Amino acid sequence: QVQLVESGGGLVQPGGSLRLSCTASGNTFTIYQMGWYRQAPGKQREWVATISTAGSTTYADSAKGRFTISRDNGKNTLYLQMNSLKPEDTGVYYCNKVSFVVWPWGQGTQVTVSS
């Protein structure tokens, strides 16, 4: 069973930056599209960004121009560089494969954007 471990969150002021990481156990990371998702307080989890196995990327409108998703297949690690952060980016960020059937969700990493 694949285990996902997210890290890199924290408290940051509006306009600041964070780089999130997600490491997957096992040896199947490289064959899947991977995505970042977030869940704001009181809201459902929402999709943020996707990266294909070939490295092509897509973003939610809220993330376009500010966030960059990347992956290092040699390290089984997914990244999310977040710049120009806004208070509405606050939430718990998760990673998972982009598929009808996903892996068990990790614990996520908390991102709080506040002055």
Secondary structure as UniProt FT lines:
FT   STRAND          4..7
FT   STRAND          10..12
FT   TURN            14..15
FT   STRAND          18..24
FT   HELIX           29..31
FT   STRAND          34..39
FT   TURN            41..42
FT   STRAND          46..51
FT   TURN            53..54
FT   STRAND          57..59
FT   TURN            61..66
FT   STRAND          67..72
FT   HELIX           73..75
FT   STRAND          77..82
FT   HELIX           87..89
FT   STRAND          91..97
FT   STRAND          109..113
//
